[in-house]
Amino acid sequence: MFLTSEEERILAGEEGETRRKMMEILVALGKVFGAERMIPVRSVQVSGASYKTIGEYGLSWLRSLDASVAAPTTLNPVGMDRTRWKEMGIDPAFAAKQVEVIEAYQRLGVRLECTCTPYYLHLIRYGDHLAWSESSAVAYANSVVGARTNREGGPSALAAAIVGKTPEYGLHLVAARAPQLVIQVNPGEHEMETAHYGALGYRVGAIAGNRIPIFSGIRPNRDQLKALGAAMAASGAVALFHVEGITPEARIFTYDTRGLESFPVEWNDILDVFKDAPVDAVALGCPHCSEQELARIAALLEGKTVRIPLYVFAAHGVIEKQKPLVEAIEKSGARVFADTCMVVSPAMERFGTIMVNSGKAFSYVPNMCGAAVRLGTTGECIQVATGAPGKEKGLG
Ligand code: F3S
C-alpha cells in the first residue's frame, strides 16, 4: 500500500502516539482489504457513543487518546437526552458515566451532534468520500445521496477522524458499487408507507446479508428510503442499495442484472411483519425523525392525549429548527428527545413491549432493550399511544 511521506511520518510516531496508533489501524485495514492508498474524507460519523453500548472498557480507551480530529466529525446517539435526561428516568450514575464519554469525545474535537442522521445537519454530496459508522447513516449516504463510505466500526471511524483519511477500498470504488441481487417488490394496489418500507427492509436484509440489492416495483420517498436502508442494515449488513429509477446511481448507470439472483417480495410478505400485541410504550424516530416526519406525527396527534408513554427521537439541530412542531407533539403528553434513541438509551428497558414504526428498531429492541417489540405504521402507533380506535394491523 502506497503511503505519502506525511502518512509515513504519522506511522513512525512523529506526530504523537495516538496518531501513530490510529494510522496503524487504517494501514492494517487497507492491507487486509487490498487498498492501494489513503484518501481524504469529507466527514466522519462515529458510533460507540452510548455508555450503554461501550461500557467502561470503551470509556477508558477513549480517555487514553490524545489527539484532535482532522476532519469534521459527529457522534452517534448517546444513552440520554443531554439536557432532559431526568425526564427520561435515567439513573444519575449512568448519566455521570455518559457525560464522561461525551467529554472524552469533546476533548478529541468531535462535534456533540449526537445523531444517526447527520445528513440533516450537514450537506453531503454525490461522490463525497466519508468514513461513517452508524449503519443506517451509511446506507443513506451511499444509497440516497451517492456519497461513498464503507460501514466503519467505531474505532476505524475514529482513526479516520484523527488522521483525516481512510484506506481506499470497498464502497469507495465505483466498481464495487454495482448491484449483486435483484429484489422484485409487488405491493399490488397497496400504498406503501414508511413502516412498510421498514418491514420490507427487515425481510430483505435477512436475504441480502452484506450484498448490494437493487429494487424494482417501488417508488419510495426520502424518508422511506431511509427506513428501508436502516432496516436492511440491521437485519442484514447492507451498506448500499439501489432502487430502479429512484436512487442516484441507478439513474446514472445502466446495470446489467441478468444472471443475478432474484427474489420476489409480495405484499403479504411485508404485512406478515406486523403482529398484534398489547403495548406499554411507543417509540418513533429510528433513524432520527426528519422535519417531515415530525410534522406528520404532530398532525396525527392534534387534539389527542397519550395514555401510554410516547417518545419521539430526533437530532437536536432538527428539534431546534422545528420548535412549534415539537411543542405541538408535546402538547399531547408525548416527549421529543434529542441526542438519544429507543435502542441505545437504557430508558426503554423498563417496558415489556415497545411499539415502533421502524424496521431497524424492530430488529434491535428485543436484544438491546430486553423488551418485546411490535411494528406498526406511524398512524397505528399514534392510535395505540392515544387509545384512539384503530384500523386493521399494518393498514393504519
Ligand atoms: Fe438511530 Fe438509534 Fe435507530 S441510532 S438508526 S435511532 S437504533
Residues whose N, C-alpha, C, O or C-beta is under 5 A from the ligand:
A	BS01	F3S	P77 C116 S136 G285 C286 P287 H288 C341 V343
